[in-house]
Amino acid sequence: MTFKIIQWNINGYTNNYSELQTLIEKHTPLILSLQETHIIHPKSIPIPNNYTLITKNSSPSHGGVALLIHNSLQTREICLNGGFDVVCAELKSNLKFRVISAYIAPNRRFSMNNLQNVLETSNIPVLVTGEILDKFITQSNYILLNDGSPTHLSTHNTLTNIDITFSSPILQLDSTWYTENDLFGSDHFPIIINLFDSYPTRTQHTSSKPIFITDKANWERFSELAEEYSSQLKPSTNINKETATIQKIIISSAHKTIPQTHPTSKPYNVPWWNNNLQKLRDDKVKKWHTEKKHLYPEHHSI
């Protein structure tokens, strides 16, 4: 089955709760990793049906992290203290692993040792999501899953890549990573992460992952990008990391030069949804796609 995880800087859990419900209905994820939740009183906030909330409280105006975990999963919370906002859950599937949601505020004093100490609490494979130090990846054996797509629309109306996903090599070798086209009310794009596992759950979530349309590929540009990325990345003596690096070069080049099919998903099914709201959303998405082409033209070159 597809083990689907959504990573999203929600920019206010309560303010964006209706959009969160819509996102869940669209993708039916097993886990949601949320940042900048601004949750102060966890017992007084709504929680989506069939999910359990694990959260770390924050100040009213910034910070805070959470994990929403589907009740069909067998999990346990792992207490971590890294000097920044972080929550962790350990999942029991065919391969036991941990999911971490982390947020490091721009003004927080922080060293990479803090993050290293959090990750070295056990030898269990880990998937780390959130706004964290990307330079940590170059000094560790963890693999960056990001494919170069923008994840954040800044106040200067520019697109940036501040949301990071990285994992232990054993998880990266059988995973996909892509961003939603819609902001869903936040200033960060939801990130869809698929891990492929045969672990059976009581609730099966069916969806198909995007497939590259190779007949429409720009192979000349693909070769140029692959060569460019190869020259930027240093070889590694770690065979797992080297394999993951080669895969990253291929996937990153493919995302920019080969169009993909759209993954199938369930229609919006929240009680308050109607045709007028659907028409307004479709119009908003269409206008956003037009604006995005101007902000980030290189992702629409094909």
N, C-alpha and C positions, 0 to 999 in steps of 0.2 A: 504494500500500500504506500501511498504518498503521505509522508509525515510533514504536514504543512505548518510553518511558523510565520507569523507576521511580526515584523519589527517596525515600530512607528513612534516617532516623537509626536505625541498627540497634542501637545501645546494646550493642556488643560483637559483632564479627564471628564469633569462634569460638563464643561462648556461644549465639548465635542462628543458627548455620549451618544446622541442620535446618529452621528456620522460613524461612530464606532460600531453601532448595531448594523448599519448598512454594510460596512466593510465585512463584518462577520457573516452576514447573510450572503454576501457575494462570494466569499472564499471558503467559508466553513473551516477555519484553521483549528488545529488542536492546541496551539499555544499562541498567545499574543505577548510580545515583549514591548512594553511601553515606557517612554521617557518623557520628562517634563510633565508629569501627571498633575502636580499642584494639589495632591490629595492631603487634607489635614485630618479629617475624621473618617477613617475607612468604614466604620460601622454605619454611617449615615448616607452612603452613596449607593446608587443602583449598580447591580452586577448582572451581566447578561445571563440568560437561562443556561443551565448546564455547565457553567464555568465557576471555578474557584479563584479568588483574588489573593495574590501575595503582593504586599506593597511595603515600601519604605516611605514614611511620612516626610514632608518637606515644608518649607516656608510657603506662605500663600502665593507668592509672586513668581517663584522659579523652582526648578529642580523636582525631584521625586521620580521614582521608578516603580514599575509593577510588572507582574506576570499574571496573565489570565490563562488558566489551564483547564482544558476540557475534563469533565468529571469521568470520562471513560478511561483516562490514563492513570497508571499507578505512579505516584510521585511522592517525594518528600522534600520539604524545604531544608536548604542548607544555609546556615547562618554565616555570613561573611562580613568582615569589617576591613575595608580598605582605605578609609579616610575619605570616601566619596559615596555617592548614592549607588547602591548595588543590592540586588536580590538574586537568589539562585534557587533552582529546583533541580533535583536529580530524578531522571526518568528511567523506568525499567522497561526496556524493549528487548529485542534480540541483541542489541548492543546497548549496554547501560551508558548513559552520558548525562551531562549537566547543561542546562541553559541558564545563561547569566544576562540580566538586563542591567546596564550600567550607564550612569550619566556623570560626566565631569564638567562642572560649570566653568566657563571661560576664565573667571576670576579666582578659581580655587587653586591654592598652592598644592602642587602635586609632583611626585616623582614617579618614574617608571617602576621603581622598587615596590611602590604601593600596589600596582596592578600585578606585578610578578608574584607578590606574596599571596594575593587572592587566588591566582591561578594554580599555585603550587600546593594547595591544600590537599590534593589527592592526585593520583595518576589516572583518574577517569577522564575519557575524552570530553571536551567542552566546546560549546558553541557560545560565543560572546557577542552581544549585540548592544548598540548604543552609540553615544557620542563620547569617544575615547581617543587616546593618542595613537594615530596611525603609525607614527615612527616606531612604536613598540614592536610592530610586526617585523620590521627589518632586523631586529635584534633578538628574535625568538624563533622557535620552530613552528609557530602558528601560521596558518595560511589565510590570507585576505580573500574573502569571497566577492567583494565588490567588483563589478565589471566596468567601472568608469562612468556609469550613468549618474546624473546629478540626483541628489537626495534632498536638497533644501533650496527654497526660494528666499533669498535674503531681503532685508529691508531696502537694499540698493537695487532691487529688481534684477539681481543676477542669480544664476544657478551655481550652487556649490556642492561639495561632496563631503560633508562633515559627519554623516552617519556611517558608522563602520560596522562591518560584520566579519569576524574571523573565527577560525575553528581549529581543532586538532586535525592533523592530516588525514586520519582515518575517516573523519566525517566529511571532509571536503571532497574526497574522491568520488562520492556518490551523492552529489547535491546540485541544485540550481539556485540562482539568485537573480531577481529582477525587480524593478520598481513599478509601482502603479502609475498610471498616467494622470490620476486625479489626486489633488491634495487632501480631499475629504475634510475641508474646513481648517486644516492646520497649515503651517508654512513648511512642512516636511512631507515628502512623499512616503506612503507606506511601502515597505520592502517585503517581498514575498520570497520566502526561503523554503525549498523543498528538499527534505531528506527522504531517501527511499529505503523502506524497511518493511519486513513482512509481519511486523507485530500486529496481531488482531485486536481491534477495539470493539466495544459493544455498539458503537455508532460509526458506520462506515461513511467516509466523506469522499465523494467521487468527483474528480475533476481531471482534466488532461493538461499536461504541461505544454508550453509553447514548443513548436517544432520549426527548425530552420528550413526555409524554402530555398534549397541549394540551386534550383534552376534559375533563380533570379539574383544570384550572388554576384557581387563585384569582386571577382577573384584577383584582379590586378591590385586593387586597393587592399584586399585581404593580405596579400603577400607583403605589400609595403608596410602595413601596420605590424604584422607578425615579426618582420625583420627589425622594425623600430623598437618594439617591446622587448625583443630578445637582447638587443644591445644595451637596454636600460637595466636589465636584471642580472645580478651576479649568479654564477653557477654555485651549486651547493653540493657538499659531500654527503648530505642526508638524502638517500634515494627517494623517500616519501615526499620530501619538500621539493626535490628536483622534478619529480613526476607531477606534482601539483602545480609547479611553476609553468611547466610546458602546457598543461591543461588550461591554466589561466591565460597564457598567451593566445592559445587557439580560441578560447571562448570570448575573450575581450575583443579580439580582431573580428570574430564572427558577429558579435552584437552590433558592430558599427558598419558592417558591410553586407550582411545577409538578412533579409527580412524574415519575420517569423509569423507563424499562425497565432491566433489569439486563443488563449486557454478557455475551455468551456467553463461555465459557472452557472449556478442556480440564479433565477431571477430574484430581484428584490422582493422580500416577502414579509416586511414589517407591517404591523396593523394599520399604521397611519398613511401608508403609501397609496398614491392614486395616479391616474394618467396625467393629470396636470403637473404633479411633482416630477413625474418621469420626463415629461417634455421639458420642464425647466432644467432638470439635471443634464439632459442630453444637449441642450443649448449651451449650458455652462461648460460642459466638457469640450464641445466643438470650439468654442471661443478660446478656451484654455490651450487646446492643441495648436491653434493658430498663433497665440502669443508665445508658446513654448518654442515654436520653430524660429521665431525672431531672437529669442533669448539664447538658444543653444542650437545654432544651425547645423553644426557638424554631425548631430545625431539624426539629421533628416536629409543626409546627402545622397541617399540612394533613391 
